[in-house]
Amino acid sequence: MSRFAILLAGRIEPTPALRAALSGARVIAADDGLRHALPLGVTPELWVGDFDSSPAEPPAAFAGLPRQTFAVDKDRTDGELAVDAALARGATRLLLVGALGGPRSDHAFAHLVLVLRLAAAGIAVECFDGSEYAWPLSPAPRRFDLGAGTQFSILKFSDLAGLTIAGAKWPLDDVALPFHSILTQSNEAAGPITVSVREGAAILIAQADPAVR
């Protein structure tokens, strides 16, 4: 199986939709991301990190869980290490769970940068925490099956050229936007939307439909 889920330490809502998204995926936990395993009803095959923010031992349900331990002083985050472990096991699709929120904004930012790096390397990657989705954008138009009224934003990590949004309350057609523009904040889907960006790095953040969470 080449689809992996990475449990990170940010916030989650263990909703039916999130549980369904995890169905059939192999799971690797990054440090304190292990605390999400029981609420989500999944069993990781590996626990990775420096363990500076998690209990010394896993919950009894995961006694004997294999782990890879790294020094606290290192040049990669626990999330990166977990992703590396998944890729070493043949992952071609990644779902990052607990990547979008939590007590430290710098962690969420780092996870989004990681998503862009993975997408640039040809890895299919997305984030979902039960309340929000995140997907990297590319030059190829991509359809997102959002319900009518769904709030979404496009977060820019560079200047953008050729940004096109179809199917939204405020569509755009081949627009150039500087990095500092906030024009793409808080748009609204009229139904499924199609988005592409010819040049630049960007991520689409969408709210999960409360009716199907």
C-alpha positions as CSV (number, residue, x, y, z in Angstrom):
1,M,0.0,0.0,0.0
2,S,1.4,3.4,-1.0
3,R,-1.0,5.7,0.8
4,F,0.2,6.9,4.2
5,A,-1.2,9.2,6.9
6,I,1.2,11.1,9.1
7,L,-0.1,12.0,12.6
8,L,1.2,15.4,13.6
9,A,0.8,17.2,16.9
10,G,-1.6,20.0,15.9
11,R,-5.3,20.2,16.5
12,I,-7.7,17.6,15.1
13,E,-11.5,16.9,15.2
14,P,-11.9,13.2,15.1
15,T,-14.9,13.4,12.8
16,P,-16.5,10.7,10.7
17,A,-15.1,12.4,7.6
18,L,-11.5,12.3,9.1
19,R,-11.9,8.7,10.1
20,A,-13.1,7.9,6.6
21,A,-10.1,9.7,5.1
22,L,-7.8,7.5,7.1
23,S,-9.5,4.3,6.1
24,G,-7.0,1.9,4.5
25,A,-4.0,4.2,5.0
26,R,-0.8,3.1,6.7
27,V,-0.1,5.4,9.6
28,I,3.1,6.9,11.1
29,A,3.0,9.1,14.2
30,A,5.4,12.0,14.7
31,D,6.2,12.6,18.4
32,D,3.1,13.9,20.2
33,G,0.9,13.2,17.1
34,L,0.6,9.7,18.6
35,R,-2.1,11.1,21.0
36,H,-4.5,11.3,18.0
37,A,-4.3,7.6,17.2
38,L,-6.8,6.4,19.8
39,P,-9.5,9.1,19.1
40,L,-9.1,8.3,15.4
41,G,-9.2,4.6,15.9
42,V,-6.0,3.9,14.0
43,T,-2.8,1.9,14.9
44,P,0.5,3.4,13.7
45,E,3.1,1.1,12.4
46,L,5.9,3.5,13.6
47,W,6.5,6.3,16.1
48,V,9.1,8.8,15.1
49,G,10.7,11.8,16.7
50,D,12.8,13.2,19.5
51,F,10.0,12.6,22.0
52,D,10.4,16.0,23.8
53,S,6.7,16.6,23.8
54,S,5.2,13.2,24.3
55,P,5.1,10.7,27.2
56,A,8.1,8.5,27.7
57,E,5.9,5.4,26.8
58,P,3.0,5.1,24.4
59,P,-0.5,4.3,25.7
60,A,-1.0,0.7,26.7
61,A,-3.0,0.1,23.5
62,F,0.3,0.7,21.6
63,A,2.7,-1.2,23.9
64,G,5.6,-2.4,21.8
65,L,5.0,0.1,19.0
66,P,8.3,0.4,17.0
67,R,9.9,3.7,17.3
68,Q,12.8,5.7,15.7
69,T,14.4,8.1,18.2
70,F,16.3,11.2,17.1
71,A,18.3,13.8,19.0
72,V,16.4,16.9,20.1
73,D,19.1,19.0,18.5
74,K,18.6,18.2,14.8
75,D,18.0,19.9,11.5
76,R,14.7,18.3,10.6
77,T,11.3,18.5,12.3
78,D,9.6,15.4,13.7
79,G,7.1,15.8,10.9
80,E,9.8,15.7,8.2
81,L,11.3,12.6,9.8
82,A,7.9,10.9,9.8
83,V,7.4,11.8,6.1
84,D,10.9,10.5,5.3
85,A,10.0,7.2,7.0
86,A,6.8,6.9,4.9
87,L,8.6,7.7,1.7
88,A,11.2,5.0,2.6
89,R,8.4,2.6,2.9
90,G,7.1,3.4,-0.6
91,A,4.6,6.2,0.0
92,T,3.3,7.9,-3.1
93,R,0.3,9.6,-1.4
94,L,0.4,11.4,1.9
95,L,-2.3,12.7,4.2
96,L,-1.0,15.0,6.9
97,V,-3.3,15.0,10.0
98,G,-2.9,17.6,12.6
99,A,-0.8,19.9,10.4
100,L,-2.9,23.0,10.3
101,G,-3.3,24.3,13.9
102,G,-2.2,23.9,17.4
103,P,-0.4,26.0,20.0
104,R,2.5,27.0,17.7
105,S,1.8,28.9,14.5
106,D,5.4,28.2,13.3
107,H,4.7,24.5,13.2
108,A,1.6,25.0,11.0
109,F,3.6,27.3,8.7
110,A,6.4,24.7,8.5
111,H,3.9,21.9,7.6
112,L,2.5,24.0,4.7
113,V,6.0,24.6,3.4
114,L,6.6,20.9,3.7
115,V,3.5,20.3,1.7
116,L,4.7,22.5,-1.1
117,R,8.1,20.8,-1.1
118,L,6.5,17.4,-1.4
119,A,4.2,18.5,-4.2
120,A,7.2,19.9,-6.1
121,A,8.8,16.5,-5.8
122,G,5.8,14.8,-7.4
123,I,4.3,13.4,-4.2
124,A,0.5,13.6,-3.9
125,V,-0.1,15.3,-0.6
126,E,-3.0,16.9,1.3
127,C,-3.9,18.0,4.8
128,F,-7.1,17.3,6.8
129,D,-7.7,17.8,10.5
130,G,-11.5,17.2,10.5
131,S,-12.3,20.9,10.2
132,E,-10.0,22.2,7.4
133,Y,-8.5,20.8,4.3
134,A,-5.3,22.0,2.5
135,W,-4.1,21.2,-1.0
136,P,-1.1,22.5,-2.9
137,L,-1.9,24.2,-6.2
138,S,-0.2,23.5,-9.6
139,P,-0.3,24.7,-13.2
140,A,-2.6,21.8,-14.1
141,P,-6.3,22.8,-13.3
142,R,-7.6,20.8,-10.4
143,R,-11.2,20.3,-9.4
144,F,-12.1,20.5,-5.7
145,D,-15.5,19.1,-4.8
146,L,-16.6,21.8,-2.4
147,G,-20.2,22.2,-1.4
148,A,-22.0,25.4,-2.2
149,G,-21.2,28.1,0.4
150,T,-17.9,26.5,1.5
151,Q,-15.4,29.1,2.6
152,F,-11.9,28.8,1.1
153,S,-8.8,30.9,0.8
154,I,-5.6,30.7,-1.2
155,L,-2.4,31.2,0.8
156,K,0.5,32.5,-1.3
157,F,4.1,31.7,-0.6
158,S,5.4,33.7,-3.5
159,D,4.2,36.1,-6.2
160,L,1.7,34.3,-8.4
161,A,1.1,34.4,-12.1
162,G,-1.8,32.9,-14.0
163,L,-4.1,32.3,-11.1
164,T,-7.5,31.0,-12.2
165,I,-10.5,30.2,-10.0
166,A,-13.7,29.0,-11.6
167,G,-16.9,28.1,-9.8
168,A,-16.5,30.6,-6.9
169,K,-18.5,33.6,-5.8
170,W,-15.4,35.7,-6.8
171,P,-13.8,34.0,-9.8
172,L,-10.4,35.0,-11.2
173,D,-9.1,34.5,-14.7
174,D,-5.3,34.3,-15.4
175,V,-4.6,36.9,-12.7
176,A,-1.1,38.0,-11.5
177,L,-0.9,38.7,-7.7
178,P,2.0,39.8,-5.6
179,F,2.9,37.9,-2.5
180,H,1.6,40.6,-0.2
181,S,-1.9,40.7,-1.8
182,I,-4.7,39.4,0.4
183,L,-7.2,39.3,-2.5
184,T,-7.5,35.5,-2.3
185,Q,-8.7,35.5,1.4
186,S,-12.2,34.3,2.2
187,N,-13.7,33.3,-1.1
188,E,-16.9,31.2,-1.3
189,A,-17.6,28.1,-3.5
190,A,-20.7,28.1,-5.6
191,G,-20.2,24.3,-5.9
192,P,-17.2,22.4,-7.1
193,I,-14.4,24.8,-8.0
194,T,-11.4,24.5,-10.4
195,V,-8.2,26.2,-9.5
196,S,-4.8,26.5,-11.2
197,V,-1.7,28.7,-10.9
198,R,0.8,29.0,-13.8
199,E,3.7,30.2,-11.7
200,G,4.3,30.5,-8.0
201,A,3.7,28.5,-4.8
202,A,0.2,28.5,-3.2
203,I,-2.1,26.3,-1.1
204,L,-5.8,26.2,-1.0
205,I,-7.4,26.0,2.5
206,A,-11.0,25.0,2.6
207,Q,-13.4,24.6,5.5
208,A,-15.0,21.1,5.9
209,D,-18.7,21.0,5.5
210,P,-20.2,20.8,9.0
211,A,-23.0,18.6,7.6
212,V,-20.5,15.8,6.6
213,R,-17.8,16.1,9.2
